[in-house]
Amino acid sequence: MFLHGKSNHRINVVAPDGSRTQYTINFERDANSANYIEGITVNDKYYKFSEGKNDYKIILPYDEQDIVEISADYIRPSQKIEGLGTFLMKNNIYETDIKVTSEDKSTNTYHIEIVKENSNLIKRLEIAGINLDPEFDKETYNYNIEILSSMKNVDLSISTYDASSTVTVTGNDNIPTGTSKIEIRVSNPNLVEDKVYTINVTSRDEIWEDFNATGDYQVFTAGFNGTYKMELWGAQGEGGSNATGFGAYTSGEMKLKKGEKLYVYVGKSGKNGGYNGGGVTYTSNRGGGASDIRLEPRTLE
């Protein structure tokens, strides 16, 4: 690359008789004044600049990532461009100055404002311990949930795409037994219409389901979406001349969707053969079988 200023280049010529002649070519070039660019690329999309205009507002889609990558093509390799790179938007906005310095040190500054378009859509909607039916999608406005009547409200977690949007929730206080609705209204000062998301709630009385030892697994089918508590008792060992211990106890919770199945294995006591385990002691008495819950049925040998 030939920079501005003076330079020279020597050419050596060898004649057939072996004599040499050296020629010197002198170059002189003024520094260029290209202190402009034709446009910038933001997140892989090109935005062309207009001649004589230095202020630009770039609007990104509402669901664009918060990280913006700004790049530009050099008009001349000797240009210096400041303000390019990767940056993080704050509250859906990022402002920067892009300064272009030419070879002759003249400068030109472009002011760039990058914003996301206004939106009144929900970005994330979750309810602690409860599954939405269907699964959440920003452009789906009706959902169903089923809860126990002991729950008088649900723990909503909501975020929006636009920081200027406001969320109003109604129907989540003192949820009655039976059917009701929770309404989530999203308003944006820059948009005329609100978006309304509706959650249809079915509240039912608490249901207990017991399983006893049968010598085979039993199937539990979830009646609604939600968190289920499970309690398990192992079977008692076979009594002999000495006292025998009771089986162990354990409990836990699992989120299930309506229609999901669990396979329940209830151990028999030692005196009843100890189904689902239960070893034989040196006195030939059997231990009690285990009780467990499985996601898939397994044949016991």
Summary of the structure (lengths in Angstrom):
residues: 301
radius of gyration: 37.4
end to end distance: 81.7
largest distance: 125.6
contacts: 812
relative contact order: 0.10
helix: 1%
strand: 47%
